Amino acid sequence: MAVLERHLVLYRRLWRASVFSSFVLPVLFLVSIGIGVGRYVGEVGGVGYLAWIVPGVMASTAFQMAIGESTYSVLGDFKWVRSYHAMRATPVGIGDMIVGRLLYVLLRVEIAAVVFLGVTGLFGALRSGWAVLTPVVAALVALAAAAPVTAFAASIEHDSYFALLFRFVMIPSALFAGVFFPVEQLPGVVRPLAYVSPLWHGVELSRAATLGVAPAWPVWVHVGYLLACAGAGMVWAVAAFHKRLQD
């Protein structure tokens, strides 16, 4: 909780810089693509494009926020600010550092998800009462993305590696994980790459909740995969933090 408090104190001074990307941009994106482009797309899977794209945009926002909050800030706290080294000199343990950061990421994502859910509800894009579970799905997506990316950021020495992460992981996931069009439209040889992304599993769960339909795979498979990604990321993060804090 002390680590979470530290992140919240810092965010209290910087929150204005994140308002646009966390809240305003997803809503503008939803209006422009969901309503604007949706007029030409028509229906997807028997529902209007706006209702179909809402859960994808919500899951994608959680995914991108989690990655963004787990890159430069983590590396900076090791390499430039050396905040984690200062924490190491206190009773705070490595597990506390990691869990505190993940709690902060979850809090950021959940606030954005709830605001986004409320706005989309005003547009009439929610077709089922199960939509109230989408913030839970957003939390699972955030954990599945933030934990391994935190470990990755703790393992590198130069921030140029983040460009590779954004270019070959985050952007392709946002484009080809079922956010804007069904994954079934992808060539069969490429489709398994979408299934590997935690974002696709989050999109499927969110879409099932907002539309009140069953996902393509059993719910427990999607949830289990997201938890497995988060768990593996936690194990990697603990090892990376231990190694980095030996200097």
C-alpha positions in Angstrom: 0.0 0.0 0.0 2.9 2.3 0.6 4.1 1.8 -3.0 0.6 2.4 -4.3 0.4 5.6 -2.3 3.7 6.7 -3.8 2.4 6.2 -7.3 -0.8 8.1 -6.4 1.1 11.0 -5.0 3.0 11.3 -8.2 -0.1 10.9 -10.3 -1.8 13.7 -8.4 0.8 16.0 -9.8 0.6 14.7 -13.4 -3.0 13.6 -13.9 -3.9 16.5 -16.3 -1.4 15.1 -18.9 -3.3 11.7 -19.0 -6.9 12.9 -19.1 -7.0 13.2 -22.9 -5.4 9.8 -23.6 -7.3 8.0 -20.8 -10.8 9.4 -21.1 -11.4 11.8 -24.0 -9.5 10.0 -26.8 -11.3 6.7 -26.4 -14.7 8.5 -26.5 -13.8 10.5 -29.5 -12.5 7.4 -31.2 -15.7 5.6 -30.4 -17.8 8.4 -31.9 -15.7 8.8 -35.0 -15.3 5.0 -35.8 -18.3 3.5 -34.1 -20.8 6.1 -35.4 -19.1 7.6 -38.4 -17.6 4.6 -40.0 -20.4 2.4 -38.6 -22.9 4.1 -41.0 -21.0 2.5 -43.9 -20.2 -0.8 -42.2 -23.8 -1.5 -41.1 -24.1 -4.6 -38.9 -21.5 -7.1 -37.8 -22.7 -10.4 -36.4 -26.3 -9.2 -36.4 -25.7 -6.0 -34.3 -24.9 -2.4 -35.2 -21.2 -1.6 -35.6 -21.3 0.8 -32.7 -22.5 -1.8 -30.3 -20.1 -4.3 -31.8 -17.0 -2.1 -31.5 -17.6 -0.7 -28.0 -16.2 -3.8 -26.1 -13.2 -4.0 -28.4 -12.3 -0.3 -27.8 -12.7 -0.7 -24.0 -10.5 -3.8 -23.9 -8.0 -2.1 -26.2 -7.9 1.0 -24.0 -7.1 -1.2 -21.0 -4.5 -3.1 -22.9 -2.7 0.0 -24.1 -2.9 1.9 -20.8 -1.4 -1.1 -19.0 1.5 -1.3 -21.4 2.0 2.5 -21.4 2.1 2.6 -17.6 4.6 -0.3 -17.4 7.3 0.8 -19.8 9.2 4.1 -19.3 8.1 4.7 -15.7 9.4 1.3 -14.7 12.7 1.6 -16.5 13.0 5.2 -15.2 12.5 4.2 -11.6 15.4 1.8 -12.1 17.8 3.6 -14.3 17.3 7.3 -13.8 15.3 8.0 -10.7 16.4 4.8 -8.9 13.3 4.8 -6.8 13.3 1.0 -6.6 16.8 1.1 -5.2 15.6 3.6 -2.5 12.6 1.3 -1.7 15.0 -1.6 -1.4 16.7 0.2 1.5 13.4 0.2 3.4 11.2 -2.6 4.7 9.4 -2.6 1.3 10.1 -5.9 -0.5 10.3 -6.7 -4.1 6.9 -8.3 -4.1 5.5 -5.1 -2.6 7.1 -3.0 -5.4 5.5 -5.1 -8.1 2.1 -5.5 -6.5 2.0 -1.8 -5.6 2.7 -0.8 -9.2 0.1 -3.3 -10.6 -2.5 -2.0 -8.2 -1.8 1.5 -9.5 -2.2 0.4 -13.1 -5.4 -1.4 -12.2 -6.8 1.7 -10.5 -6.0 3.8 -13.6 -7.6 1.3 -15.9 -10.7 0.7 -13.8 -11.4 4.5 -13.6 -11.1 4.8 -17.3 -13.2 1.7 -17.9 -16.1 2.9 -15.7 -16.1 6.3 -17.3 -16.0 4.7 -20.8 -18.8 2.3 -19.8 -21.0 5.1 -18.6 -20.5 7.2 -21.8 -21.2 4.2 -24.1 -24.3 3.5 -22.1 -25.6 7.0 -23.0 -25.1 6.1 -26.7 -27.3 3.0 -26.2 -24.4 0.7 -27.2 -24.9 -1.7 -24.3 -27.2 -4.6 -25.1 -27.0 -6.7 -21.9 -26.9 -6.3 -18.1 -23.8 -8.4 -18.1 -22.0 -5.2 -19.4 -21.4 -4.3 -15.7 -18.7 -7.1 -15.7 -16.6 -5.4 -18.4 -14.5 -3.4 -15.9 -13.6 -6.8 -14.4 -12.5 -8.0 -17.9 -10.5 -4.7 -18.3 -8.7 -5.5 -15.0 -7.8 -9.0 -16.3 -6.5 -7.6 -19.6 -4.5 -4.9 -17.7 -2.9 -7.5 -15.4 -2.1 -9.8 -18.3 -0.4 -7.0 -20.2 1.2 -5.0 -17.3 2.9 -7.9 -15.4 5.0 -9.2 -18.3 5.7 -5.7 -19.7 6.8 -4.6 -16.2 9.2 -7.5 -16.1 10.4 -6.7 -19.6 11.1 -3.0 -18.6 13.0 -4.2 -15.6 15.2 -6.4 -17.8 16.4 -3.9 -20.4 19.1 -1.2 -20.3 17.8 1.1 -23.0 14.4 2.6 -23.8 14.8 2.0 -27.5 13.5 -1.6 -26.9 10.1 0.0 -26.2 9.8 1.0 -29.8 10.0 -2.7 -30.7 7.4 -3.5 -28.1 5.0 -0.9 -29.4 5.6 -1.8 -33.1 5.5 -5.5 -32.9 3.2 -6.2 -30.0 0.9 -3.4 -29.0 0.0 -2.0 -32.4 -0.5 -5.4 -34.1 -2.7 -6.6 -31.2 -4.8 -3.5 -31.4 -5.3 -3.9 -35.1 -5.7 -7.7 -35.5 -7.2 -8.9 -32.1 -10.8 -8.5 -33.1 -11.2 -4.9 -32.0 -12.3 -3.5 -35.4 -13.3 -6.6 -37.3 -13.9 -10.3 -36.6 -10.7 -12.4 -36.3 -12.4 -14.9 -38.6 -11.7 -12.5 -41.5 -8.0 -13.0 -41.1 -6.2 -15.7 -43.1 -6.1 -19.0 -41.4 -2.3 -19.0 -41.1 -2.3 -15.6 -39.3 -5.3 -16.2 -37.1 -3.4 -18.2 -34.3 -1.3 -15.1 -33.7 -4.4 -13.2 -32.7 -5.3 -15.9 -30.3 -1.9 -15.6 -28.5 -2.6 -11.9 -27.7 -4.3 -11.3 -24.3 -6.2 -8.5 -26.0 -8.2 -11.0 -28.1 -9.4 -12.9 -25.1 -10.3 -9.6 -23.4 -12.2 -8.5 -26.5 -14.1 -11.8 -26.6 -15.1 -11.6 -23.0 -16.1 -7.9 -23.2 -18.1 -8.4 -26.3 -19.9 -11.4 -24.8 -20.8 -9.2 -21.8 -22.0 -6.1 -23.6 -24.0 -8.1 -26.2 -25.3 -10.8 -23.9 -23.9 -13.7 -26.1 -21.6 -16.6 -25.5 -18.0 -16.1 -26.6 -16.4 -18.2 -29.2 -14.4 -20.2 -26.6 -15.6 -21.1 -23.1 -15.3 -18.3 -20.6 -13.0 -20.2 -18.3 -10.5 -20.6 -21.2 -10.3 -16.9 -21.8 -10.1 -16.1 -18.0 -7.6 -18.8 -17.5 -5.4 -17.6 -20.3 -5.4 -14.0 -19.0 -4.6 -15.2 -15.5 -1.8 -17.4 -16.8 -0.2 -14.4 -18.6 -0.5 -12.4 -15.5 1.0 -15.1 -13.3 3.9 -15.8 -15.7 4.5 -12.0 -15.9 4.6 -11.8 -12.1 7.2 -14.6 -11.8 9.3 -13.0 -14.5 9.0 -9.6 -12.8 10.1 -10.9 -9.4 13.2 -12.5 -11.0 14.0 -9.4 -13.1 13.6 -7.1 -10.0 15.9 -9.3 -7.9 18.5 -9.3 -10.6 18.3 -5.5 -11.3 18.4 -4.6 -7.6 21.7 -6.5 -7.0 23.7 -3.6 -8.3 
